């Protein structure tokens, strides 16, 4: 397949996918997930970000929010397919969550892996409990386990 055809196919597939999700689960702007600018949060603490600053930020973010997704990119613009998948699942369920872009800071990206003892990103936390990455979230969603867990914790819209 010529390169131009491949690129055009990718663009059209993304457009179809976006249209599909928007048509099935339209969200008003007010229902969009919150986004924490980790880079400005961390840099406002000290000129040189240390491991402890990143760990403190991670801990406070997880403890201060019911649902937190550490991801590549933002909920409005995920920068990897796995992060996009988790965003789509959470948006579909209508869950309010906070997205944290780990690409903004190397200490944060490495720190979340140490914090959870999990090597990959994205990482989902519900009420301070580490749930897992994209594969686990997808499996839990498909089995209905994720919806049940969120419902039991009172995190699904009524």
C-alpha positions as CSV (number, residue, x, y, z in Angstrom):
1,X,0.0,0.0,0.0
2,X,1.5,3.4,-0.9
3,X,2.3,5.7,2.0
4,X,-0.3,8.3,1.1
5,X,-3.0,5.6,1.1
6,X,-1.9,4.3,4.5
7,X,-1.9,7.9,6.0
8,X,-5.3,8.6,4.4
9,X,-6.7,5.3,5.8
10,X,-5.4,6.1,9.3
11,X,-7.0,9.6,9.2
12,X,-10.3,8.3,7.9
13,X,-10.3,5.5,10.5
14,X,-9.7,8.0,13.3
15,X,-12.5,10.2,11.9
16,X,-15.0,7.3,11.8
17,X,-14.0,6.1,15.3
18,X,-14.4,9.7,16.7
19,X,-17.8,10.0,15.0
20,X,-18.9,6.6,16.3
21,X,-18.0,7.4,19.9
22,X,-19.5,10.9,19.7
23,X,-22.7,9.5,18.3
24,X,-23.1,6.8,20.8
25,X,-21.9,8.6,24.0
26,X,-22.0,12.3,23.5
27,X,-20.7,14.2,26.5
28,X,-21.3,17.8,27.1
29,X,-18.2,19.9,27.9
30,X,-19.2,20.0,31.6
31,X,-19.1,16.2,31.7
32,X,-15.6,16.0,30.4
33,X,-13.0,14.7,32.8
34,X,-10.8,17.0,34.8
35,X,-7.2,17.3,33.8
36,X,-4.3,18.0,36.1
37,X,-1.3,19.8,34.6
38,X,1.3,17.8,36.4
39,X,4.2,19.8,35.0
40,X,3.1,23.1,36.4
41,X,2.0,21.5,39.7
42,X,5.4,19.9,40.2
43,X,7.5,22.9,39.1
44,X,5.5,25.2,41.4
45,X,6.9,23.2,44.3
46,X,10.6,23.7,43.7
47,X,12.9,24.7,40.8
48,X,14.3,21.1,40.6
49,X,11.8,18.4,40.8
50,X,12.9,15.4,42.9
51,X,11.7,11.9,43.2
52,X,10.0,12.8,46.5
53,X,8.1,15.7,45.0
54,X,6.8,13.4,42.3
55,X,5.9,10.7,44.8
56,X,4.2,13.4,47.0
57,X,2.2,14.7,44.0
58,X,1.2,11.1,43.0
59,X,0.1,10.3,46.5
60,X,-1.9,13.5,47.0
61,X,-3.5,13.2,43.6
62,X,-4.6,9.6,44.2
63,X,-5.9,10.3,47.8
64,X,-7.6,13.6,46.7
65,X,-9.7,12.2,43.9
66,X,-12.0,9.2,43.6
67,X,-10.9,8.1,40.1
68,X,-7.5,9.0,38.7
69,X,-6.0,7.9,35.4
70,X,-2.3,8.3,34.9
71,X,-2.0,8.4,31.2
72,X,0.0,9.5,28.1
73,X,-1.7,12.7,27.0
74,X,-4.9,14.2,28.3
75,X,-8.4,12.8,28.3
76,X,-9.4,15.1,25.5
77,X,-6.3,14.1,23.5
78,X,-4.7,10.8,24.5
79,X,-1.3,10.2,23.0
80,X,-1.3,6.5,23.0
81,X,-3.8,3.8,22.0
82,X,-3.8,2.2,25.5
83,X,-4.6,5.5,27.2
84,X,-7.3,6.2,24.6
85,X,-8.9,2.8,25.3
86,X,-9.2,3.5,29.1
87,X,-10.5,7.0,28.4
88,X,-13.2,5.6,26.1
89,X,-14.2,3.1,28.7
90,X,-14.5,5.7,31.5
91,X,-16.3,8.1,29.2
92,X,-18.7,5.4,28.2
93,X,-19.5,4.6,31.8
94,X,-20.0,8.3,32.5
95,X,-17.4,8.3,35.4
96,X,-16.0,11.6,36.6
97,X,-12.2,11.2,36.7
98,X,-9.0,13.1,36.7
99,X,-6.4,12.5,34.0
100,X,-2.7,13.1,34.7
101,X,-0.4,13.3,31.7
102,X,2.8,11.5,32.7
103,X,4.6,12.7,29.5
104,X,4.9,16.2,31.0
105,X,7.6,15.1,33.5
106,X,10.2,12.3,33.5
107,X,10.1,12.0,37.3
108,X,6.3,11.6,37.3
109,X,6.4,9.0,34.5
110,X,9.1,7.0,36.4
111,X,7.5,7.8,39.8
112,X,4.1,6.3,39.0
113,X,5.7,3.0,37.9
114,X,7.6,2.9,41.2
115,X,4.5,3.9,43.2
116,X,2.3,1.1,41.8
117,X,5.1,-1.4,41.1
118,X,3.5,-1.7,37.7
119,X,5.7,-1.2,34.6
120,X,3.2,0.2,32.1
121,X,1.1,3.3,31.6
122,X,-1.9,4.0,31.7
123,X,-2.7,3.2,35.3
124,X,-6.2,3.5,36.8
125,X,-6.9,4.2,40.5
126,X,-10.3,4.0,42.1
127,X,-10.7,5.3,45.6
128,X,-6.9,4.9,46.1
129,X,-7.0,1.3,44.9
130,X,-4.7,0.5,41.9
131,X,-6.9,-1.3,39.4
132,X,-4.4,-1.9,36.6
133,X,-3.6,-0.9,33.0
134,X,-5.5,-0.9,29.7
135,X,-5.7,-4.7,29.4
136,X,-7.1,-5.2,32.9
137,X,-9.5,-2.3,32.5
138,X,-10.7,-3.6,29.2
139,X,-11.3,-7.1,30.6
140,X,-13.1,-5.7,33.7
141,X,-15.3,-3.6,31.4
142,X,-16.2,-6.5,29.1
143,X,-17.1,-8.7,32.0
144,X,-19.1,-6.0,33.8
145,X,-16.8,-6.1,36.8
146,X,-15.6,-2.5,36.3
147,X,-19.2,-1.1,36.2
148,X,-20.1,-3.2,39.3
149,X,-17.0,-1.9,41.2
150,X,-17.7,1.7,40.3
151,X,-21.4,1.3,41.2
152,X,-20.6,-0.2,44.6
153,X,-18.4,2.7,45.4
154,X,-21.1,5.2,44.3
155,X,-19.1,6.6,41.4
156,X,-21.5,6.0,38.5
157,X,-24.0,8.7,37.6
158,X,-27.6,8.0,38.6
